Amino acid sequence: MFDTLSESFRSALSKIRFNDDEKSLDKALEELKKSLLRNDVFHKVTKELLKNIQIQTKQTGIGKQNFLNALQNSLAQILDTNGNYGFVYATKPPTIVLMTGLQGSGKTTTSAKLANYLKTRNKKVLLVACDLARLAAVEQLTQLANQIEVDIFTLPNVSPPEVAKAAKQRAITGQYDVMIVDSAGRLAIDEALMGELLSIRNALEPNEIFYVADSLSGQDGIRSADTFNQKIGITGVILSKFDSDTKGGIALSIAYQLGIPLRFIGNGEKIPDLDIFIPDRIISRLMGAGDIASLAEKTASILDEQEAKNISKKIKKGQFTFSDFIAQIENIKKLGSMSSIMSMIPGLGNMAGALKNVDLDNSAEVKKIKAMVNSMTLKERNNPALLNGSRRKRIALGSGLEVSDINRIIKQFDNASKMAKRLSSKGGMQEFMGMMGQMKGKM
């Protein structure tokens, strides 16, 4: 996410080689201008950003750090629309959210992502299928609802506004915290679409109207969002498909041109790949400094505090088992894609692109480990020391693997457990960072 923009900022920064050198500042600004325009940043946004950077840098003195500070401050001014970020609950439940957007923007998937985000925060969520124009929309939302284990409301042979009314009553009587309504999209904006959305809005009186914008849509997406805002009213924007080949400029443009707060970003294909859009955190990622706060919040919503403490104790004692390993793999999957996780870790954001297609579900090695563990007895899973030659042969036959595969996996697991125990000891992390530094120097 934002990889190309981040690289553009680093490239511009490299142009400033000497302090108080206006020519170097001009070169940096020119480089930044070209990069921003290449990255789909609207020309008026680019002009405003460059003007602010130039003024602030000159005021504090031309230099790399001052240029960097001016860049961060200027980005904050553009991205901060003085609106809400993330999800805001109504004073009296249920909080009703109407999802809008063009067909193909990822609206249905984003509705499920938002439902999952709320579920992990212990909210009772009702998904409502009001997209009756696209044949597969109701079935798609039903499958997603079943996947994340939240309730869904469907009503055949009635109009979308009638579905919305009935769903609202169900949400009230069922004491749901949040109701998310997936509405119909179109390939282009038309009066029929707007009329239907207005009817649904009037029937629901929603607390929030989110517009789902395809991050690849550029200025067309911004114009569509503007039309929706004028005719329906939008309280926030969710950017979808931000893990694709998007250049990142739409985030700056939509905040500047429309003044509508960006609420979330969908940065992966997996259901957990939805992040709150908080300007200072996004800027931190843009600068390559990661976003530890968001990672901590996401982890806290998935992992039980007591479970985390128990795992930590086991690692320190060298008692981490195969049962623990499989459980943690499942927990990691709940956090989202590997590229999304890496983008939040300081200094590792540039590795996110390389990990874009890493999928723990489809990893050949993880499949082998799961097959092996599933062929073990409970005692063997919890006490790997029991795995002698005869047991390993039986496990190989049961899992469809070779004995050599079993030996290799057990050896890797044993080495990983020893390394984890070592890192958890006093001074272990400093030793690890020193090793990483030496490796980096050799690369």
TAFEN-V677156 format. One line per field, one symbol per residue. burial: + if it has 9 or more other C-alpha atoms within 8 Angstrom, else -. A space follows every 50 residues. Layout:
# TAFEN-V677156
burial=???
This chain:
# TAFEN-V677156
burial=++++++-++-+++-++--+-+--++-+++-+++-+++-++++--+++-++ -+++-++---++++-+++-+++-+++-++++---++------++++++++ +++-++++++++++++++++--++++++++++----++-+++-+++---+ ++++-----++-+++-++--++---+++++++++++--+---++-+++++ +-++-+-+++++++++++--++-+++-++--+-++++++++++--+++++ ++++++---+++++++++--+++++++++-++++++++++++-++--+++ +++----+--+--+++-+-+++++++--+-+-+-++++++++++++-+++ ++--++-+----+--++++++++-++---+++-+--+----++-+++++- +-+-+++-+-------++-+++++---++-++-----------
